Amino acid sequence: MSAVVIGATSAIGRAMVRHWASRGHIVAVAARDVAEAERIAQDASVRYGGAHVAVPFDALDFDGHKAFIDGVAGRLGGIDTAIIAFGDMGEQSESEHDFDAARRVIDTNFTAAASIAEALMAVMGPRHTGTIVGLTSVAGERGRRSNYIYGSAKGAFTLYLDGLRGRAHGDGVHVLTVKLGFIDTRMTWGLGGKIPIASPDDAARAVYDATRAGTESMYYPHFWAPIMATIRAIPPSIMKRLSL
Ligand SMILES: NC(=O)c1ccc[n+]([C@@H]2O[C@H](COP(=O)([O-])OP(=O)(O)OC[C@H]3O[C@@H](n4cnc5c(N)ncnc54)[C@H](OP(=O)(O)O)[C@@H]3O)[C@@H](O)[C@H]2O)c1
């Protein structure tokens, strides 16, 4: 079995590499920091065996996406599971004053993620097998004053995955949407507050189990489902006054 983790240098990406490798998959570790990707691949080989490989990947190099996915499929002999893990939360305050910064966040979290998923479908569809895992966010469930640029890009990716699932189903490809709440990574450093933060390893285990169970969409941690149901129910006239 083979897997590719795309955006593998994050804490969540690393945990995904370890978890899939520990379950006997050969993993392609894709990242823009190739030296770090090599270290992650070697670490997985030492821990769990298997010839895991590092592959250069830049989400904003749109012209290179097809060749990147074709190259990974060629090296692994097909792709059984692809985890779209890259993301960029950016700085909302910067995005509000500099649309280039906002565009980078939108392009990374939505446009690039959709482009990669399309390239994956071109490889998985004709084989009538494969699982595409999209890491999206509870931030994409309701526009919030504090992070609506990142949130809208993640929300667009969530909608995209919903639609892709219908198309992929006809081709025998499975799409899993993972709406993450707070996970302990550099992205959430300092954002903690009173809401519990989950570990990347626990998230990787839950996502792996969901791929095996054929789950279509999930929150992780699971308690975010009722929280987001409550936040979605807040009327806009009240929402605009909240400092969420
Ligand atoms: N942590 C959370 O609580 C949380 C909550 C909701 C959703 N998520 C989502 O979960 C995923 C992983 O999050 P994280 O917290 O582990 O984030 P993170 O630590 O900020 O890592 C982001 C990852 O994306 C990569 N990346 C960013 N821009 C890229 C580009 N242009 N090309 C290639 N790679 C790029 C980064 O690579 P470099 O190492 O080279 O920077 C890094 O591997 C993201 O999609 C994030 O939006 C996280």
PDBQT file of the ligand as one rigid body, heavy atoms in Angstrom, charges set to zero:
ROOT
HETATM    1  N1  LIG A 301      -3.396  23.066  13.933  1.00  0.00    +0.000 N 
HETATM    2  C1  LIG A 301      -4.728  23.206  13.937  1.00  0.00    +0.000 C 
HETATM    3  O1  LIG A 301      -5.357  23.350  14.993  1.00  0.00    +0.000 OA
HETATM    4  C2  LIG A 301      -5.503  23.152  12.651  1.00  0.00    +0.000 A 
HETATM    5  C3  LIG A 301      -6.869  23.413  12.719  1.00  0.00    +0.000 A 
HETATM    6  C4  LIG A 301      -7.616  23.360  11.550  1.00  0.00    +0.000 A 
HETATM    7  C5  LIG A 301      -7.011  22.995  10.361  1.00  0.00    +0.000 A 
HETATM    8  N2  LIG A 301      -5.676  22.758  10.328  1.00  0.00    +0.000 N 
HETATM    9  C6  LIG A 301      -5.102  22.389   9.023  1.00  0.00    +0.000 C 
HETATM   10  O2  LIG A 301      -4.281  21.238   9.167  1.00  0.00    +0.000 OA
HETATM   11  C7  LIG A 301      -3.196  21.305   8.235  1.00  0.00    +0.000 C 
HETATM   12  C8  LIG A 301      -1.879  21.194   8.989  1.00  0.00    +0.000 C 
HETATM   13  O3  LIG A 301      -1.872  22.250   9.932  1.00  0.00    +0.000 OA
HETATM   14  P1  LIG A 301      -0.714  22.556  10.974  1.00  0.00    +0.000 P 
HETATM   15  O4  LIG A 301      -1.342  23.123  12.171  1.00  0.00    +0.000 OA
HETATM   16  O5  LIG A 301       0.151  21.361  11.131  1.00  0.00    +0.000 OA
HETATM   17  O6  LIG A 301      -0.023  23.755  10.195  1.00  0.00    +0.000 OA
HETATM   18  P2  LIG A 301       1.449  24.322  10.136  1.00  0.00    +0.000 P 
HETATM   19  O7  LIG A 301       2.268  23.814  11.265  1.00  0.00    +0.000 OA
HETATM   20  O8  LIG A 301       1.345  25.788   9.912  1.00  0.00    +0.000 OA
HETATM   21  O9  LIG A 301       1.971  23.639   8.809  1.00  0.00    +0.000 OA
HETATM   22  C9  LIG A 301       1.504  23.989   7.557  1.00  0.00    +0.000 C 
HETATM   23  C10 LIG A 301       2.151  23.047   6.558  1.00  0.00    +0.000 C 
HETATM   24  O10 LIG A 301       1.815  23.506   5.251  1.00  0.00    +0.000 OA
HETATM   25  C11 LIG A 301       3.027  23.664   4.528  1.00  0.00    +0.000 C 
HETATM   26  N3  LIG A 301       2.919  24.703   3.534  1.00  0.00    +0.000 N 
HETATM   27  C12 LIG A 301       2.467  25.976   3.691  1.00  0.00    +0.000 A 
HETATM   28  N4  LIG A 301       2.559  26.640   2.521  1.00  0.00    +0.000 NA
HETATM   29  C13 LIG A 301       3.097  25.747   1.621  1.00  0.00    +0.000 A 
HETATM   30  C14 LIG A 301       3.443  25.838   0.257  1.00  0.00    +0.000 A 
HETATM   31  N5  LIG A 301       3.291  26.960  -0.462  1.00  0.00    +0.000 N 
HETATM   32  N6  LIG A 301       3.955  24.744  -0.347  1.00  0.00    +0.000 NA
HETATM   33  C15 LIG A 301       4.142  23.603   0.349  1.00  0.00    +0.000 A 
HETATM   34  N7  LIG A 301       3.853  23.450   1.649  1.00  0.00    +0.000 NA
HETATM   35  C16 LIG A 301       3.325  24.526   2.270  1.00  0.00    +0.000 A 
HETATM   36  C17 LIG A 301       4.067  24.022   5.573  1.00  0.00    +0.000 C 
HETATM   37  O11 LIG A 301       5.361  23.825   5.065  1.00  0.00    +0.000 OA
HETATM   38  P3  LIG A 301       6.670  24.508   5.752  1.00  0.00    +0.000 P 
HETATM   39  O12 LIG A 301       7.050  23.583   6.887  1.00  0.00    +0.000 OA
HETATM   40  O13 LIG A 301       7.666  24.529   4.650  1.00  0.00    +0.000 OA
HETATM   41  O14 LIG A 301       6.252  25.865   6.229  1.00  0.00    +0.000 OA
HETATM   42  C18 LIG A 301       3.682  23.030   6.662  1.00  0.00    +0.000 C 
HETATM   43  O15 LIG A 301       4.140  21.726   6.357  1.00  0.00    +0.000 OA
HETATM   44  C19 LIG A 301      -3.351  22.639   7.498  1.00  0.00    +0.000 C 
HETATM   45  O16 LIG A 301      -4.064  22.436   6.307  1.00  0.00    +0.000 OA
HETATM   46  C20 LIG A 301      -4.190  23.465   8.464  1.00  0.00    +0.000 C 
HETATM   47  O17 LIG A 301      -4.903  24.478   7.796  1.00  0.00    +0.000 OA
HETATM   48  C21 LIG A 301      -4.913  22.827  11.438  1.00  0.00    +0.000 A 
ENDROOT
TORSDOF 0
